[in-house]
C-alpha cells in the first residue's frame, strides 16, 4: 500500500514538473525575446524583467531537471558536472531575489526623484552583470568546493544509488549556511517591502495633489471646463493630462510588479524556512505528512518561475501589443 502511494506521488510530481517546465520555458523565452529584441522596450524596468525571465529559464532548464534527477534517479554525470550544476541552483535563486529587490528600488527612485535622469538600458545591463557576478562569487563559487558525488541506500530505488550534493563537515556548518541564506532572503524581503510601501505612499500623495489641483475626478469634465476658460484653461488641461498620464502609467507598472513580487515571495520563502526548521528540529522527511509539506514547497518554488511570464503578459499592455503585432506580421502575406 505504501509503495503504491509512493508511486502515485512520484507520477503526480513528474506530471506537475512537466507541466511547469513546458509552460515556464515557453513563457519566459517569449518575455525575454520580446523585451530584448523588440524596439522601444529597452527601458530599465523592462531590462530587469527580462533578466528575471532569464533567471527563471535557468531554474527551469537546469535546476528543475537536476532536482528531478537527484530525487528519483542515480546521478549519471561526473563530479565536474556535479560541481557546476548544483551551485547554479543557488546562483539563479540569488539573481531572482536580487532582481526583485532592484526592481522595487528602481521604481522607488523614478517616483521619488522624477527630475533626475532615469537609468537607461545600458545602466540596467551593467547592474545586471554585477548582480550575476556577485551571486556567483558569493553563493555559487564557495558551494562548488563542497559539492561532491556520494552513494546512499534508497528503498524506492531498491539499493544504492549515486547522488550529487553538498557534503558538509558537520551539521553545524549546514545550519550556519541555511541560516545565512534565510537571513539574506529576509533582509531582501524587508528592503523590497519597504520600497513598495514607500512607492504606494508616494503614488497616493501624487494622486491627492492632482485631484486637489484640478478639482475634478474625471478627465472629460476637466476638458469641457477648459474649453470655456480660454488659454489659461488649456495650459492647466495640458498639465493635468500630463500628470494624470504619468500617474496612471506608474500605477499600471506598480500593479504588475507588486503582484509578481507578492507571488514570488509567497512561493519562494516557505522552502528555505522549512529546511532551516527541519534541520534544527530534526524532522523526519520520511514521514508522509512532512514529506507532503516539503514536496509542496518545492513545487511552489519551481511553479513561480512559470507564473511570472504569464503575469507579465496579462498585466503589461506593451507585451500584449508586441504579441498582437507579431501575429499580424505572421498573418499578413508577403507581396
Backbone bond lengths (Angstrom), bond angles and torsions (degrees), N, CA, C in turn:
res aa  C-N    CA-C-N  psi(-1)  N-CA   C-N-CA  omega(-1)  CA-C   N-CA-C  phi
1 X - - - 1.463 - - 1.535 110.80 -
2 X 1.340 115.66 -45.09 1.458 119.91 -179.81 1.523 110.51 -65.18
3 X 1.351 115.32 -41.01 1.456 119.47 179.46 1.525 110.71 -63.37
4 X 1.345 117.10 -37.91 1.461 120.20 178.64 1.528 110.62 -65.54
5 X 1.331 116.94 -40.37 1.466 120.81 178.31 1.527 110.56 -64.56
6 X 1.335 117.21 -39.91 1.459 120.11 178.59 1.521 111.29 -64.05
7 X 1.336 115.91 -41.08 1.466 118.55 178.67 1.523 111.52 -66.22
8 X 1.341 116.51 -38.91 1.471 120.14 176.90 1.523 110.35 -64.00
9 X 1.340 117.35 -43.12 1.463 120.90 178.32 1.519 110.95 -62.24
10 X 1.322 116.98 -40.76 1.461 120.66 178.56 1.520 111.36 -63.38
11 X 1.329 117.36 -41.66 1.468 120.92 178.91 1.526 110.94 -63.85
12 X 1.347 116.30 -40.05 1.464 119.81 178.65 1.523 110.44 -64.31
13 X 1.333 117.28 -42.90 1.462 120.61 179.32 1.529 111.09 -62.16
14 X 1.325 116.29 -46.31 1.459 119.52 179.24 1.527 111.02 -60.34
15 X 1.320 116.24 -42.78 1.461 119.79 179.48 1.515 112.32 -62.81
16 X 1.330 116.41 -44.89 1.466 119.88 -178.65 1.522 111.19 -69.07
17 X 1.343 117.43 -42.39 1.455 120.44 178.35 1.524 111.36 -62.71
18 X 1.317 117.57 -37.67 1.470 120.69 177.66 1.523 111.01 -65.64
19 X 1.330 116.28 -40.57 1.467 121.49 178.05 1.523 111.02 -63.49
20 X 1.334 116.32 -47.70 1.468 121.24 179.49 1.525 110.74 -63.52
21 X 1.330 116.67 -42.40 1.466 121.33 -179.29 1.529 110.64 -60.60
22 X 1.324 117.39 -48.35 1.461 121.17 -176.36 1.522 111.51 -64.23
23 X 1.328 117.20 -51.72 1.463 120.61 -178.40 1.522 111.21 -65.85
24 X 1.338 116.36 -42.09 1.457 119.57 -177.38 1.512 113.26 -65.15
25 X 1.323 117.56 -42.67 1.463 120.46 -179.82 1.524 110.59 -65.21
26 X 1.332 116.91 -45.87 1.475 120.13 179.58 1.528 110.36 -61.91
27 X 1.323 117.14 -46.96 1.458 120.70 -177.31 1.519 113.23 -65.69
28 X 1.322 117.45 -45.54 1.466 120.34 -177.70 1.525 112.29 -70.34
29 X 1.332 117.46 -36.08 1.469 119.90 175.36 1.524 109.78 -62.93
30 X 1.326 116.43 -41.75 1.469 119.83 178.99 1.527 111.25 -62.84
31 X 1.350 117.76 -46.87 1.466 120.89 -178.58 1.520 110.80 -63.55
32 X 1.330 117.31 -46.28 1.461 120.78 -178.34 1.530 111.05 -63.25
33 X 1.324 117.70 -45.24 1.470 121.16 -179.47 1.525 111.56 -67.77
34 X 1.326 117.26 -39.18 1.462 120.83 179.85 1.517 111.33 -61.57
35 X 1.324 116.84 -43.76 1.467 120.63 -176.71 1.526 111.42 -77.24
36 X 1.318 117.34 -42.53 1.465 120.24 -173.29 1.525 113.32 -79.75
37 X 1.334 117.84 -26.80 1.458 120.60 -175.69 1.522 113.45 -102.28
38 X 1.331 117.95 -23.09 1.462 120.41 -176.84 1.531 110.30 -81.79
39 X 1.302 115.59 148.10 1.469 120.90 176.64 1.527 110.15 -78.12
40 X 1.321 114.84 148.05 1.459 120.09 175.80 1.510 114.44 79.94
41 X 1.326 118.74 10.03 1.459 120.62 179.10 1.529 111.26 -123.88
42 X 1.337 115.64 31.86 1.458 120.35 -178.14 1.520 112.66 -99.55
43 X 1.342 116.86 27.61 1.460 119.34 175.91 1.523 109.93 -73.34
44 X 1.327 115.96 166.16 1.461 120.43 -176.00 1.520 111.34 -62.81
45 X 1.335 117.50 -44.09 1.459 120.42 -177.13 1.529 110.27 -64.07
46 X 1.341 117.34 -38.12 1.464 119.95 178.92 1.527 111.89 -69.02
47 X 1.337 116.91 -37.38 1.462 120.42 177.97 1.523 110.35 -64.59
48 X 1.319 116.91 -40.70 1.467 120.24 178.43 1.528 111.14 -65.52
49 X 1.337 116.42 -39.10 1.465 119.95 177.89 1.529 110.13 -65.81
50 X 1.332 117.26 -38.12 1.468 120.42 176.11 1.524 110.82 -63.85
51 X 1.329 117.10 -38.36 1.464 120.31 177.17 1.527 111.29 -65.06
52 X 1.332 116.56 -37.56 1.464 120.55 175.68 1.529 110.34 -62.59
53 X 1.341 116.66 -39.92 1.463 120.21 177.94 1.529 110.94 -65.67
54 X 1.330 117.46 -37.65 1.466 120.56 179.48 1.530 110.76 -67.24
55 X 1.323 117.31 -42.41 1.467 119.48 177.56 1.526 111.13 -65.43
56 X 1.336 117.10 -36.20 1.471 119.91 175.41 1.525 110.83 -65.28
57 X 1.325 116.54 -37.71 1.464 119.74 175.79 1.525 111.17 -61.31
58 X 1.330 116.30 -41.34 1.459 119.70 177.49 1.511 112.16 -61.64
59 X 1.340 115.98 -40.71 1.464 119.91 178.66 1.526 110.77 -63.56
60 X 1.342 116.51 -41.12 1.463 120.14 -176.64 1.526 112.61 -77.14
61 X 1.329 117.17 -38.61 1.460 120.47 -175.14 1.525 113.29 -82.49
62 X 1.326 117.40 -27.59 1.465 120.81 -176.78 1.516 111.88 -114.54
63 X 1.328 116.18 -54.58 1.475 119.64 -172.35 1.527 112.49 -68.08
64 X 1.335 117.27 -44.18 1.460 119.77 -178.28 1.531 112.11 -64.35
65 X 1.357 120.11 -48.23 1.472 118.47 176.20 1.528 113.38 -62.58
66 X 1.340 117.11 -37.95 1.467 119.67 179.27 1.520 110.73 -65.85
67 X 1.336 116.70 -42.37 1.466 120.01 177.93 1.527 110.82 -61.63
68 X 1.328 116.99 -44.16 1.466 120.61 178.43 1.523 111.34 -62.49
69 X 1.327 115.76 -39.89 1.459 120.26 -179.77 1.536 110.91 -65.61
70 X 1.339 116.52 -42.91 1.465 120.34 -179.00 1.521 111.05 -68.32
71 X 1.318 116.76 -35.69 1.461 120.16 -174.91 1.522 112.64 -77.44
72 X 1.328 117.99 -33.01 1.464 119.87 -171.65 1.528 114.39 -118.91
73 X 1.326 117.99 -17.91 1.462 119.94 -173.82 1.525 110.74 -127.55
74 X 1.316 114.55 172.41 1.457 121.00 173.53 1.528 108.69 -87.16
75 X 1.331 116.38 140.19 1.462 120.98 -175.36 1.530 110.33 -62.67
76 X 1.346 118.16 118.51 1.472 119.62 -173.98 1.524 114.19 -91.02
77 X 1.339 116.93 -11.52 1.457 120.17 -175.49 1.529 110.25 -100.20
78 X 1.305 115.58 175.85 1.449 120.41 -178.27 1.513 113.47 -84.75
79 X 1.333 115.08 -173.63 1.465 120.69 -176.00 1.528 111.77 -71.38
80 X 1.339 117.54 -30.05 1.466 118.95 -178.81 1.531 111.00 -70.75
81 X 1.316 116.63 -40.55 1.470 119.44 175.18 1.515 110.62 -64.09
82 X 1.322 116.83 -35.31 1.463 121.12 177.65 1.522 111.01 -62.56
83 X 1.336 116.46 -43.51 1.465 120.55 -178.13 1.522 112.79 -71.70
84 X 1.321 117.28 -17.93 1.460 120.68 179.19 1.521 111.46 -93.11
85 X 1.325 117.71 -47.28 1.464 121.61 -171.77 1.524 113.02 -72.34
86 X 1.321 117.78 -42.00 1.465 119.67 -177.27 1.528 111.98 -64.44
87 X 1.347 120.55 -47.70 1.466 119.47 177.26 1.523 114.04 -62.97
88 X 1.346 117.31 -26.64 1.458 119.06 179.32 1.521 111.88 -61.34
89 X 1.326 117.40 -29.25 1.461 120.71 177.38 1.515 110.61 -57.76
90 X 1.351 116.68 -47.55 1.461 120.49 179.62 1.532 111.64 -70.12
91 X 1.343 116.76 -31.86 1.464 119.36 179.10 1.531 110.50 -66.02
92 X 1.335 117.41 -48.45 1.465 120.63 178.54 1.530 111.00 -61.29
93 X 1.319 115.53 -39.68 1.459 120.11 179.12 1.521 110.85 -64.08
94 X 1.341 117.38 -44.10 1.460 121.23 179.50 1.523 111.52 -64.56
95 X 1.329 116.99 -39.23 1.462 120.58 178.44 1.526 110.77 -65.16
96 X 1.331 117.26 -38.61 1.466 120.75 -179.39 1.521 111.42 -63.90
97 X 1.323 117.06 -50.22 1.466 118.91 -177.33 1.527 111.02 -69.83
98 X 1.336 117.34 -32.37 1.460 119.72 176.53 1.518 110.58 -67.55
99 X 1.327 117.24 -39.82 1.465 120.67 179.15 1.519 111.21 -64.61
100 X 1.332 117.72 -39.95 1.463 120.03 177.27 1.527 111.09 -61.62
101 X 1.330 117.01 -39.99 1.468 120.25 178.00 1.519 111.02 -68.01
102 X 1.323 117.26 -41.40 1.468 121.36 179.31 1.524 110.57 -63.02
103 X 1.324 117.89 -40.06 1.467 120.92 179.05 1.524 110.85 -61.28
104 X 1.324 116.74 -42.89 1.471 119.78 -179.34 1.522 111.36 -62.75
105 X 1.314 117.31 -42.89 1.464 119.91 -178.32 1.523 112.26 -78.05
106 X 1.319 118.70 -25.66 1.459 120.45 173.19 1.523 110.48 -67.14
107 X 1.324 116.89 -42.42 1.465 121.02 176.58 1.520 110.88 -66.01
108 X 1.319 116.45 -38.33 1.473 120.71 179.04 1.529 110.60 -63.76
109 X 1.332 117.66 -43.29 1.454 120.89 -179.74 1.528 111.32 -65.63
110 X 1.340 117.36 -39.66 1.461 120.81 179.99 1.528 111.06 -64.14
111 X 1.320 117.44 -38.30 1.465 121.04 -177.01 1.522 112.43 -80.06
112 X 1.326 117.14 -39.54 1.459 120.39 -175.21 1.526 111.53 -78.82
113 X 1.335 117.69 -36.60 1.467 121.60 179.96 1.527 109.63 -122.34
114 X 1.344 116.70 69.33 1.476 119.19 -176.77 1.522 113.58 -69.47
115 X 1.354 117.96 -20.03 1.463 120.18 -178.40 1.525 111.93 -75.99
116 X 1.325 117.61 -23.10 1.459 119.94 178.51 1.524 110.02 -75.18
117 X 1.314 114.91 155.37 1.458 119.92 -179.98 1.519 110.17 -66.32
118 X 1.332 115.18 128.49 1.463 119.52 -179.59 1.528 109.83 -72.46
119 X 1.326 117.91 142.35 1.472 119.98 177.84 1.518 110.38 -64.15
120 X 1.319 116.07 136.32 1.454 120.60 179.98 1.507 112.41 -93.88
121 X 1.332 114.30 -168.93 1.454 119.06 -178.15 1.513 113.32 -65.18
122 X 1.353 117.47 -35.64 1.464 119.89 -179.45 1.528 111.30 -65.29
123 X 1.338 116.52 -45.05 1.463 119.55 178.40 1.527 111.34 -62.80
124 X 1.341 116.01 -39.88 1.462 119.75 179.35 1.529 111.03 -63.71
125 X 1.327 117.16 -39.15 1.463 120.33 179.06 1.525 111.45 -65.76
126 X 1.336 116.82 -37.00 1.468 119.88 176.69 1.525 110.51 -63.43
127 X 1.332 116.10 -43.49 1.468 120.17 177.97 1.527 110.96 -61.01
128 X 1.323 116.35 -40.44 1.464 120.63 -179.77 1.532 110.78 -65.42
129 X 1.328 116.91 -43.91 1.472 120.11 178.98 1.524 110.81 -60.96
130 X 1.329 116.56 -43.49 1.468 120.33 178.14 1.528 110.68 -63.19
131 X 1.336 116.95 -39.19 1.465 120.79 178.87 1.517 111.48 -60.86
132 X 1.328 116.98 -44.67 1.469 120.46 179.66 1.528 111.44 -65.53
133 X 1.326 116.57 -41.29 1.467 119.55 -179.60 1.525 111.03 -65.06
134 X 1.332 116.84 -45.32 1.473 120.53 179.82 1.519 110.61 -64.04
135 X 1.342 117.31 -41.34 1.470 120.38 179.51 1.523 111.08 -62.43
136 X 1.330 116.64 -40.17 1.471 119.43 179.80 1.525 111.33 -68.76
137 X 1.332 116.82 -44.64 1.459 119.99 -176.59 1.526 111.88 -71.53
138 X 1.318 117.62 -35.41 1.465 120.94 -175.67 1.516 112.87 -86.07
139 X 1.333 117.76 -28.06 1.467 120.55 -173.87 1.521 111.74 -118.71
140 X 1.316 117.24 -58.37 1.456 120.52 -172.10 1.514 114.36 -69.45
141 X 1.333 117.72 -46.38 1.458 120.97 -176.24 1.527 112.93 -62.62
142 X 1.338 120.47 -48.14 1.477 118.71 178.09 1.527 113.07 -63.24
143 X 1.337 116.60 -36.21 1.460 119.66 -177.59 1.527 111.84 -68.80
144 X 1.321 117.65 -26.07 1.461 120.09 -178.43 1.530 112.47 -66.10
145 X 1.339 117.79 -23.53 1.459 120.39 -178.14 1.527 112.49 -75.58
146 X 1.339 117.09 -24.49 1.467 119.43 -177.82 1.530 111.94 -108.51
147 X 1.336 117.11 3.17 1.467 120.97 177.73 1.526 108.94 -86.59
148 X 1.319 116.28 120.49 1.459 120.97 -175.18 1.525 110.32 -141.29
149 X 1.328 114.55 170.26 1.461 121.77 176.33 1.520 108.66 -95.75
150 X 1.329 115.88 137.98 1.463 121.73 177.72 1.521 108.71 -145.20
151 X 1.320 116.07 171.59 1.467 121.13 178.28 1.516 109.12 -121.76
152 X 1.329 115.44 148.19 1.463 120.32 179.27 1.515 109.55 -150.77
153 X 1.325 114.42 157.39 1.457 120.68 178.15 1.526 109.98 -78.16
154 X 1.308 116.13 135.29 1.463 121.78 179.60 1.522 108.46 -133.56
155 X 1.350 118.15 109.95 1.469 119.96 -179.83 1.515 113.05 -59.38
156 X 1.341 117.03 -37.19 1.454 119.76 -179.73 1.528 111.06 -68.04
157 X 1.352 115.16 -34.95 1.457 120.38 178.80 1.525 111.18 -74.47
158 X 1.315 115.50 -27.21 1.455 119.86 -179.74 1.514 113.59 89.38
159 X 1.304 118.10 28.17 1.459 122.32 179.63 1.518 110.73 152.00
160 X 1.326 116.27 -155.43 1.455 120.59 179.52 1.521 110.97 -80.56
161 X 1.311 114.44 147.01 1.458 119.98 173.00 1.519 109.10 -143.11
162 X 1.326 116.14 153.70 1.458 122.19 -178.02 1.530 109.20 -86.56
163 X 1.324 114.91 131.27 1.461 120.42 -179.98 1.525 108.72 -124.60
164 X 1.317 114.82 156.98 1.470 121.92 179.29 1.520 108.35 -122.28
165 X 1.328 116.65 129.50 1.455 120.39 -179.92 1.514 111.05 178.57
166 X 1.336 116.63 173.28 1.467 120.08 179.57 1.531 111.46 -69.79
167 X 1.312 116.28 137.30 1.460 122.65 176.27 1.530 107.09 -108.21
168 X 1.324 116.24 109.08 1.463 120.99 -176.50 1.530 110.40 -87.82
169 X 1.337 114.36 146.46 1.453 119.08 178.70 1.508 113.13 -68.12
170 X 1.336 116.27 -29.09 1.463 121.55 -179.81 1.518 108.64 -159.61
171 X 1.341 117.96 159.85 1.469 119.58 175.75 1.529 112.59 -58.69
172 X 1.327 116.75 -29.74 1.464 119.74 179.77 1.530 111.14 -63.67
173 X 1.343 116.50 -41.77 1.466 120.04 178.66 1.530 110.81 -62.29
174 X 1.315 116.72 -41.68 1.463 120.31 178.97 1.521 110.60 -63.73
175 X 1.324 117.05 -43.52 1.462 120.26 179.86 1.524 111.55 -65.68
176 X 1.322 116.15 -38.60 1.465 119.47 177.84 1.528 110.53 -63.72
177 X 1.327 116.78 -40.62 1.459 120.52 179.55 1.529 111.01 -65.17
178 X 1.323 116.51 -48.12 1.469 119.96 -179.72 1.525 110.35 -64.61
179 X 1.327 116.68 -40.98 1.455 120.21 178.21 1.516 112.02 -61.93
180 X 1.338 116.41 -40.87 1.471 120.70 177.69 1.524 110.48 -62.45
181 X 1.331 116.76 -43.29 1.462 120.73 179.34 1.529 110.99 -62.28
182 X 1.336 116.43 -44.72 1.465 120.31 -179.70 1.530 110.85 -63.77
183 X 1.337 117.36 -41.74 1.469 120.65 179.37 1.529 110.43 -62.48
184 X 1.336 116.87 -43.82 1.470 119.97 177.59 1.522 111.47 -61.40
185 X 1.339 116.01 -41.65 1.465 119.76 179.31 1.523 110.61 -63.53
186 X 1.327 116.60 -43.74 1.464 120.51 -179.48 1.527 110.74 -64.36
187 X 1.337 117.37 -40.34 1.467 120.09 178.69 1.527 110.56 -62.25
188 X 1.330 116.74 -45.65 1.465 119.75 177.84 1.524 111.71 -64.56
189 X 1.339 116.45 -35.35 1.462 119.66 176.77 1.522 110.97 -64.44
190 X 1.322 117.42 -41.78 1.462 120.99 178.60 1.523 110.82 -64.02
191 X 1.344 116.59 -43.06 1.460 119.92 178.47 1.529 111.15 -63.00
192 X 1.342 116.40 -41.89 1.464 120.14 179.00 1.526 111.22 -64.46
193 X 1.337 116.17 -46.11 1.467 120.23 -179.75 1.531 111.06 -63.17
194 X 1.333 116.34 -40.58 1.468 119.40 178.71 1.522 110.60 -64.24
195 X 1.344 116.65 -43.40 1.456 119.67 179.27 1.513 112.55 -60.97
196 X 1.329 117.43 -44.91 1.463 120.33 -179.06 1.523 111.71 -70.14
197 X 1.337 118.08 -35.17 1.467 120.09 177.36 1.524 110.89 -64.78
198 X 1.335 116.50 -40.06 1.456 119.55 176.87 1.531 111.17 -67.13
199 X 1.316 116.73 -37.39 1.463 120.39 178.44 1.516 110.93 -62.95
200 X 1.328 116.85 -44.86 1.466 120.64 178.77 1.522 110.61 -61.13
201 X 1.331 116.27 -40.20 1.468 120.45 179.45 1.530 110.31 -64.82
202 X 1.343 117.74 -43.18 1.462 121.62 179.50 1.527 110.38 -64.59
203 X 1.318 117.83 -41.84 1.469 120.49 178.92 1.522 111.29 -62.83
204 X 1.315 117.10 -39.68 1.465 120.09 177.44 1.522 111.24 -64.40
205 X 1.326 116.63 -41.01 1.460 120.29 178.76 1.525 111.32 -64.16
206 X 1.312 116.94 -43.38 1.463 120.40 179.33 1.517 111.35 -66.08
207 X 1.320 116.98 -40.27 1.458 120.28 178.32 1.523 110.77 -63.31
208 X 1.330 116.46 -40.26 1.466 120.19 179.16 1.530 111.15 -65.26
209 X 1.346 116.95 -40.82 1.468 119.47 -179.94 1.525 111.86 -66.35
210 X 1.331 116.76 -39.09 1.464 120.20 179.50 1.525 110.66 -63.90
211 X 1.318 115.95 -42.35 1.471 119.13 -179.16 1.524 111.52 -68.83
212 X 1.315 117.61 -38.77 1.467 119.74 178.77 1.518 111.14 -66.49
213 X 1.328 117.44 -38.86 1.455 120.61 -177.90 1.521 111.82 -70.45
214 X 1.305 116.64 -39.31 1.466 119.61 -176.89 1.520 111.90 -83.44
215 X 1.336 116.04 -33.97 1.453 119.20 -176.63 1.501 113.59 76.86
216 X 1.337 116.34 8.22 1.452 121.19 -178.89 1.518 109.02 -133.88
217 X 1.311 116.60 156.66 1.455 122.49 179.24 1.511 112.73 -104.11
218 X 1.327 117.70 -12.16 1.465 120.02 -177.84 1.508 109.39 -130.26
219 X 1.285 117.18 143.81 1.459 122.88 -179.02 1.518 113.48 -66.24
220 X 1.359 121.59 -40.32 1.468 120.11 -179.68 1.516 112.71 -58.77
221 X 1.376 118.92 -38.39 1.450 120.96 179.17 1.515 110.49 -63.60
222 X 1.329 117.03 -42.13 1.457 121.07 179.52 1.522 110.91 -64.04
223 X 1.344 116.38 -39.76 1.462 120.24 -179.15 1.516 110.94 -64.47
224 X 1.345 119.21 -42.12 1.462 122.03 179.62 1.521 109.99 -64.85
225 X 1.342 116.24 -38.59 1.456 119.66 -179.95 1.528 110.70 -68.73
226 X 1.346 116.75 -38.41 1.450 120.59 -177.17 1.524 111.90 -65.90
227 X 1.331 117.51 -33.83 1.458 120.64 -179.11 1.522 111.72 -61.90
228 X 1.312 116.74 -28.89 1.461 120.12 -177.60 1.515 112.29 -95.53
229 X 1.330 118.76 -1.62 1.461 121.23 -175.26 1.529 112.71 -105.29
230 X 1.328 119.17 2.00 1.444 120.37 174.18 1.503 113.31 81.71
231 X 1.363 116.49 -158.58 1.461 121.61 -172.68 1.508 113.02 -61.93
232 X 1.372 116.33 -41.39 1.451 117.76 -177.73 1.515 110.98 -63.67
233 X 1.337 116.21 -39.66 1.456 119.09 177.45 1.518 111.54 -62.06
234 X 1.328 117.45 -34.09 1.460 119.98 179.28 1.520 111.04 -66.64
235 X 1.345 116.52 -40.75 1.463 119.91 177.98 1.515 110.29 -63.61
236 X 1.334 117.33 -45.32 1.461 121.05 178.09 1.526 110.88 -61.02
237 X 1.344 115.84 -38.43 1.457 119.48 179.61 1.524 111.22 -64.75
238 X 1.341 116.36 -42.03 1.468 119.67 179.34 1.521 110.59 -63.85
239 X 1.349 116.67 -43.26 1.471 120.48 178.77 1.514 110.77 -63.67
240 X 1.316 115.04 -42.20 1.461 119.37 -179.81 1.530 110.99 -64.10
241 X 1.340 115.72 -44.77 1.461 119.57 178.97 1.528 111.44 -60.87
242 X 1.326 116.82 -42.45 1.463 120.47 -179.74 1.526 111.13 -63.55
243 X 1.328 116.27 -48.78 1.468 119.73 -178.98 1.520 111.44 -64.69
244 X 1.345 115.79 -39.49 1.457 118.80 179.63 1.525 111.07 -66.46
245 X 1.335 116.38 -39.71 1.472 120.13 178.04 1.529 110.90 -62.52
246 X 1.328 117.21 -44.94 1.468 120.55 178.99 1.521 111.07 -63.40
247 X 1.335 116.25 -40.90 1.459 119.77 -179.50 1.518 111.24 -63.74
248 X 1.344 116.28 -46.98 1.461 119.55 179.92 1.533 111.57 -65.39
249 X 1.342 116.34 -35.27 1.464 119.97 177.82 1.518 110.91 -64.74
250 X 1.333 116.75 -44.64 1.461 120.37 178.44 1.526 110.96 -63.89
251 X 1.327 116.49 -41.12 1.468 119.66 179.89 1.520 111.28 -63.89
252 X 1.336 116.46 -37.90 1.460 120.29 -179.85 1.530 110.58 -64.71
253 X 1.340 115.70 -45.04 1.460 119.58 179.27 1.522 110.65 -65.71
254 X 1.332 116.85 -41.25 1.459 120.04 -177.67 1.525 111.55 -67.25
255 X 1.330 116.81 -34.70 1.461 119.40 176.57 1.515 110.53 -60.21
256 X 1.345 116.17 -41.11 1.453 120.53 -179.18 1.522 110.99 -67.01
257 X 1.342 117.38 -51.00 1.469 119.74 -173.19 1.529 111.62 -71.40
258 X 1.326 118.29 -31.68 1.469 119.96 179.45 1.524 110.44 -69.02
259 X 1.336 117.30 -42.01 1.468 119.82 177.77 1.524 110.24 -63.55
260 X 1.336 116.94 -44.42 1.466 120.20 178.60 1.519 110.49 -61.84
261 X 1.342 116.95 -43.77 1.460 120.20 -178.92 1.527 111.56 -65.64
262 X 1.342 117.31 -41.59 1.465 120.32 -179.19 1.524 110.95 -63.02
263 X 1.335 116.92 -47.34 1.463 120.35 178.38 1.527 110.64 -64.53
264 X 1.323 116.09 -37.93 1.466 120.48 179.79 1.529 111.06 -59.38
265 X 1.312 116.80 -50.77 1.463 119.68 -176.28 1.525 111.45 -70.65
266 X 1.324 117.52 -35.98 1.466 120.17 177.43 1.525 110.65 -64.66
267 X 1.339 116.74 -34.55 1.464 120.81 -178.42 1.525 112.55 -80.62
268 X 1.327 116.74 -34.64 1.458 120.89 -171.26 1.520 112.74 -88.74
269 X 1.319 117.06 -42.22 1.473 120.99 -168.56 1.524 114.92 -64.04
270 X 1.343 120.65 -38.34 1.479 118.78 -175.83 1.524 114.70 -60.34
271 X 1.337 118.87 -34.58 1.469 120.99 -174.71 1.526 112.72 -64.16
272 X 1.350 120.36 -55.34 1.471 117.99 179.75 1.521 113.46 -63.75
273 X 1.339 117.55 -33.25 1.465 119.46 177.59 1.530 110.31 -66.18
274 X 1.334 116.68 -41.74 1.469 120.11 178.74 1.530 110.74 -64.75
275 X 1.330 117.56 -41.44 1.464 120.55 178.66 1.521 110.58 -62.61
276 X 1.331 117.24 -40.26 1.469 120.52 178.46 1.523 110.86 -64.95
277 X 1.337 117.11 -44.27 1.470 120.45 179.77 1.523 110.75 -65.41
278 X 1.328 116.43 -41.04 1.469 119.34 -179.12 1.516 111.41 -64.42
279 X 1.332 117.88 -31.68 1.457 120.44 178.34 1.528 111.45 -71.38
280 X 1.318 116.90 -43.06 1.461 119.85 -177.55 1.523 111.88 -75.81
281 X 1.331 117.08 -32.63 1.463 120.82 -178.24 1.523 112.58 -95.01
282 X 1.341 116.95 -2.03 1.462 122.04 -179.47 1.533 112.00 54.14
283 X 1.320 115.24 50.25 1.463 120.15 179.47 1.520 110.41 -69.53
284 X 1.310 116.32 141.68 1.460 122.41 -179.95 1.526 109.04 -89.15
285 X 1.343 116.54 106.67 1.459 120.44 -178.77 1.516 112.84 -69.59
286 X 1.341 117.51 -11.44 1.459 119.84 176.40 1.519 111.81 -78.42
287 X 1.339 116.67 -13.01 1.460 120.16 174.60 1.525 109.36 -66.10
288 X 1.338 118.28 128.64 1.483 119.83 -175.24 1.525 113.35 -57.04
289 X 1.327 117.83 -40.27 1.471 120.12 -179.10 1.529 111.56 -67.17
290 X 1.325 115.59 -45.44 1.465 119.52 179.84 1.523 110.26 -66.94
291 X 1.319 116.26 -39.99 1.462 120.15 178.36 1.525 111.02 -63.03
292 X 1.341 117.17 -37.35 1.466 120.94 177.86 1.526 110.68 -63.95
293 X 1.347 117.23 -43.32 1.463 120.57 179.23 1.529 110.49 -63.70
294 X 1.335 115.56 -45.29 1.461 120.66 -179.68 1.524 111.29 -62.14
295 X 1.311 116.41 -44.17 1.466 121.00 179.37 1.528 111.28 -64.75
296 X 1.337 116.35 -38.22 1.471 120.19 179.12 1.523 111.02 -64.43
297 X 1.337 117.19 -41.18 1.464 120.27 179.56 1.528 111.03 -66.24
298 X 1.329 116.99 -37.60 1.465 119.87 176.26 1.529 110.46 -64.85
299 X 1.331 116.62 -42.64 1.463 120.50 178.31 1.530 111.14 -62.25
300 X 1.342 117.35 -39.85 1.465 121.00 176.55 1.521 111.02 -62.31
301 X 1.330 115.73 -40.36 1.467 120.94 -179.64 1.531 110.82 -58.72
302 X 1.328 117.51 -48.49 1.459 120.92 -178.14 1.527 112.03 -76.34
303 X 1.325 117.55 -32.17 1.468 120.41 -179.23 1.519 111.60 -64.30
304 X 1.334 116.63 -31.96 1.461 119.40 179.75 1.519 112.04 -58.76
305 X 1.338 116.84 -35.32 1.467 120.67 -179.92 1.518 112.08 -66.53
306 X 1.332 117.16 -24.34 1.462 120.94 176.67 1.526 111.92 -89.75
307 X 1.340 117.33 -20.99 1.465 121.04 -178.72 1.523 111.67 -74.85
308 X 1.341 117.21 -40.94 1.464 121.26 -171.66 1.520 114.14 -53.80
309 X 1.342 120.39 -49.87 1.480 118.69 -176.77 1.518 113.38 -62.38
310 X 1.323 117.86 -35.30 1.470 119.64 -179.88 1.522 110.86 -73.93
311 X 1.332 117.30 -33.68 1.460 119.55 174.54 1.527 110.66 -65.89
312 X 1.325 117.37 -40.62 1.463 121.06 177.96 1.525 110.38 -64.06
313 X 1.333 117.15 -42.09 1.466 120.54 -179.72 1.529 110.99 -63.90
314 X 1.318 117.38 -43.20 1.460 121.16 -177.21 1.529 111.15 -69.64
315 X 1.344 117.44 -39.59 1.460 121.50 -171.56 1.524 113.66 -93.78
316 X 1.341 117.89 -13.75 1.468 120.43 -177.69 1.523 109.83 -107.23
317 X 1.325 115.91 115.11 1.464 120.04 178.88 1.527 111.19 -69.64
318 X 1.342 117.79 -30.89 1.467 120.48 179.15 1.520 111.34 -62.19
319 X 1.343 116.57 -43.96 1.463 120.33 -179.82 1.519 110.21 -65.75
320 X 1.327 117.74 -40.75 1.463 120.49 179.29 1.518 111.04 -65.19
321 X 1.345 117.29 -39.75 1.461 119.79 179.14 1.518 111.50 -65.03
322 X 1.336 116.52 -37.36 1.469 119.49 177.15 1.528 110.51 -63.62
323 X 1.332 116.15 -39.97 1.458 119.66 178.63 1.526 111.04 -65.31
324 X 1.337 116.07 -41.31 1.464 120.06 179.72 1.531 111.11 -64.16
325 X 1.343 116.37 -42.23 1.469 119.58 178.85 1.520 110.96 -65.49
326 X 1.342 116.30 -37.56 1.459 119.70 177.38 1.515 111.63 -62.71
327 X 1.331 117.18 -40.32 1.461 120.79 178.18 1.527 111.19 -65.32
328 X 1.354 116.44 -37.69 1.465 119.26 178.61 1.528 111.02 -64.60
329 X 1.354 116.57 -38.96 1.456 119.25 178.86 1.531 110.62 -64.25
330 X 1.326 115.83 -37.76 1.475 119.37 -179.25 1.523 110.47 -67.89
331 X 1.347 116.04 -39.16 1.458 119.40 -176.31 1.526 112.42 -77.95
332 X 1.351 116.22 -26.47 1.471 119.06 -176.48 1.512 109.54 -76.98
333 X 1.352 118.62 122.57 1.474 120.22 -179.96 1.521 111.39 -71.21
334 X 1.312 115.69 146.53 1.461 121.53 176.77 1.520 109.95 -76.75
335 X 1.322 118.18 133.22 1.460 122.74 -179.79 1.542 109.18 -104.85
